[in-house]
Amino acid sequence: MKFENLLSEVREANLSYLMLARQMIVEDKAEASFRLGIDTELADMIASLSSGQLLKIASSNMLMCRFRFDDRIVWDLITSHSKERETGMGSVHAAILLGSRELETLQ
């Protein structure tokens, strides 16, 4: 992939992410803040952005979103193909771990 194509993909991902984030925040700010891993101040700022501002921010060559979990345990739970995964318990356990981290950052 050429560098210009890569930058174009990053900008497209940024715009998609910001548009989704704004829509989620408008619909339910508390849930969006939790799911996006952002505080309510940032959620308010994103919700207040105009379409022009969204486009300007999205045109950055830096990816706006990032992986929120960096623990091997969480990745193992999410990608597990074991019996635990079939029952959905791996996803539940991962959600509990991620949720508790969000609470720690809010306190």
KEKE-3310 file (N, C-alpha, C; in steps of 0.2 Angstrom, whole numbers, plus 5000, padded with zeros to 4 digits):
npx = (5004:5003:5010:5002:4989:4988:4987:4975:4966:4967:4962:4949:4945:4946:4936:4924:4925:4923:4911:4902:4905:4900:4886:4883:4885:4875:4864:4865:4873:4880:4882:4889:4900:4906:4907:4916:4926:4929:4929:4915:4917:4925:4916:4905:4912:4914:4901:4897:4903:4904:4899:4909:4920:4922:4926:4938:4946:4946:4954:4967:4983:4985:4979:4963:4956:4960:4967:4959:4962:4975:4980:4985:4977:4964:4963:4965:4953:4944:4947:4946:4943:4937:4927:4921:4920:4910:4899:4898:4904:4917:4917:4909:4916:4927:4921:4917:4930:4935:4926:4927:4940:4937:4929:4938:4946:4937:4936)
npy = (4994:5011:5026:5037:5032:5025:5036:5041:5031:5032:5044:5042:5032:5040:5049:5041:5036:5047:5052:5041:5041:5054:5052:5041:5048:5058:5050:5043:5048:5044:5030:5030:5036:5027:5016:5021:5024:5037:5053:5062:5076:5076:5069:5079:5089:5083:5080:5093:5097:5105:5100:5104:5106:5092:5086:5093:5089:5075:5075:5074:5066:5057:5043:5043:5034:5021:5005:4999:4990:4982:4971:4955:4945:4950:4950:4937:4932:4938:4933:4919:4902:4892:4882:4890:4902:4898:4898:4911:4917:4921:4933:4940:4940:4947:4960:4963:4965:4976:4985:4987:4994:5006:5011:5013:5023:5034:5037)
npz = (5000:4995:5002:5001:4999:5011:5020:5015:5019:5033:5036:5031:5040:5052:5050:5049:5062:5070:5066:5070:5084:5087:5084:5093:5105:5105:5105:5118:5130:5142:5140:5128:5132:5140:5131:5121:5129:5134:5143:5150:5147:5135:5127:5127:5120:5107:5103:5101:5090:5073:5056:5048:5056:5061:5049:5047:5058:5056:5045:5048:5049:5058:5067:5075:5083:5095:5101:5115:5124:5132:5138:5138:5143:5141:5127:5125:5130:5122:5109:5111:5107:5114:5124:5133:5125:5116:5125:5127:5138:5139:5132:5141:5153:5148:5146:5158:5164:5156:5159:5173:5173:5167:5176:5186:5180:5180:5193)
capx = (5000:5007:5009:4996:4983:4987:4984:4968:4963:4967:4957:4942:4944:4945:4929:4919:4925:4921:4904:4899:4906:4895:4880:4882:4885:4869:4859:4865:4880:4883:4884:4894:4907:4909:4909:4921:4932:4931:4926:4910:4919:4926:4909:4902:4915:4913:4894:4896:4907:4900:4902:4916:4925:4923:4930:4945:4949:4947:4959:4973:4986:4985:4973:4960:4954:4965:4965:4958:4964:4982:4981:4985:4971:4958:4964:4964:4946:4940:4948:4946:4938:4936:4920:4919:4918:4904:4893:4898:4906:4923:4915:4906:4922:4931:4917:4918:4937:4936:4921:4931:4945:4933:4927:4945:4948:4933:4936)
capy = (5000:5017:5030:5042:5027:5024:5042:5042:5026:5034:5050:5039:5029:5045:5052:5036:5035:5053:5052:5036:5043:5059:5049:5037:5052:5061:5045:5041:5051:5039:5023:5031:5038:5020:5011:5024:5025:5044:5056:5066:5082:5075:5068:5085:5092:5079:5081:5100:5099:5105:5095:5106:5104:5085:5085:5096:5085:5069:5075:5072:5060:5053:5039:5046:5029:5016:4999:5001:4985:4980:4965:4948:4942:4952:4948:4929:4931:4940:4928:4912:4898:4887:4881:4896:4906:4896:4900:4918:4919:4924:4940:4943:4941:4953:4966:4965:4967:4982:4990:4989:4998:5012:5014:5016:5030:5039:5039)
capz = (5000:4995:5008:5000:5000:5018:5023:5014:5023:5040:5036:5031:5047:5057:5049:5051:5069:5073:5065:5074:5091:5088:5084:5099:5111:5105:5107:5125:5132:5147:5137:5123:5135:5142:5125:5118:5133:5135:5148:5148:5144:5128:5124:5125:5114:5101:5101:5099:5083:5067:5051:5045:5061:5060:5043:5048:5063:5052:5039:5051:5047:5064:5068:5081:5088:5097:5104:5122:5129:5130:5142:5135:5146:5138:5120:5125:5131:5116:5103:5113:5103:5118:5126:5136:5120:5114:5129:5128:5145:5138:5131:5147:5157:5145:5147:5166:5165:5153:5163:5179:5171:5165:5183:5190:5177:5182:5200)
cpx = (5005:5005:5003:4989:4982:4985:4977:4964:4962:4962:4950:4940:4942:4938:4923:4919:4922:4913:4900:4899:4900:4888:4878:4881:4878:4863:4859:4873:4884:4886:4889:4901:4910:4911:4915:4927:4934:4927:4920:4911:4921:4920:4906:4905:4914:4906:4893:4900:4903:4903:4909:4922:4927:4927:4937:4949:4951:4952:4966:4976:4988:4979:4970:4958:4961:4963:4964:4961:4971:4984:4981:4979:4965:4958:4962:4956:4942:4941:4948:4941:4936:4928:4917:4917:4911:4898:4893:4901:4913:4922:4912:4912:4926:4928:4918:4925:4938:4931:4924:4936:4942:4931:4933:4947:4944:4933:4942)
cpy = (5006:5021:5035:5038:5026:5030:5043:5037:5029:5040:5047:5036:5034:5048:5047:5036:5041:5054:5047:5038:5049:5056:5045:5042:5056:5057:5044:5042:5046:5033:5024:5033:5031:5016:5014:5025:5032:5047:5060:5073:5082:5073:5074:5089:5089:5080:5088:5102:5100:5100:5097:5105:5097:5083:5087:5091:5078:5069:5074:5066:5055:5049:5041:5040:5025:5010:5001:4996:4982:4974:4959:4944:4944:4950:4940:4928:4932:4935:4921:4908:4892:4886:4887:4902:4905:4898:4908:4921:4922:4932:4944:4945:4947:4960:4968:4968:4975:4987:4992:4994:5005:5015:5017:5022:5035:5041:5044)
cpz = (5000:5001:5007:5001:5007:5022:5021:5018:5030:5040:5035:5037:5052:5056:5051:5059:5073:5072:5069:5081:5092:5089:5091:5105:5111:5107:5115:5127:5137:5144:5132:5126:5137:5136:5122:5122:5134:5140:5146:5145:5137:5124:5122:5120:5108:5098:5099:5092:5077:5062:5048:5050:5061:5054:5044:5053:5060:5047:5042:5049:5052:5066:5075:5086:5089:5100:5112:5127:5127:5134:5137:5137:5142:5130:5120:5126:5125:5110:5105:5109:5107:5120:5129:5131:5117:5118:5130:5134:5144:5136:5137:5152:5155:5146:5154:5167:5163:5157:5170:5178:5170:5172:5187:5187:5179:5189:5202)
residu = (MET:LYS:PHE:GLU:ASN:LEU:LEU:SER:GLU:VAL:ARG:GLU:ALA:ASN:LEU:SER:TYR:LEU:MET:LEU:ALA:ARG:GLN:MET:ILE:VAL:GLU:ASP:LYS:ALA:GLU:ALA:SER:PHE:ARG:LEU:GLY:ILE:ASP:THR:GLU:LEU:ALA:ASP:MET:ILE:ALA:SER:LEU:SER:SER:GLY:GLN:LEU:LEU:LYS:ILE:ALA:SER:SER:ASN:MET:LEU:MET:CYS:ARG:PHE:ARG:PHE:ASP:ASP:ARG:ILE:VAL:TRP:ASP:LEU:ILE:THR:SER:HIS:SER:LYS:GLU:ARG:GLU:THR:GLY:MET:GLY:SER:VAL:HIS:ALA:ALA:ILE:LEU:LEU:GLY:SER:ARG:GLU:LEU:GLU:THR:LEU:GLN)
# end
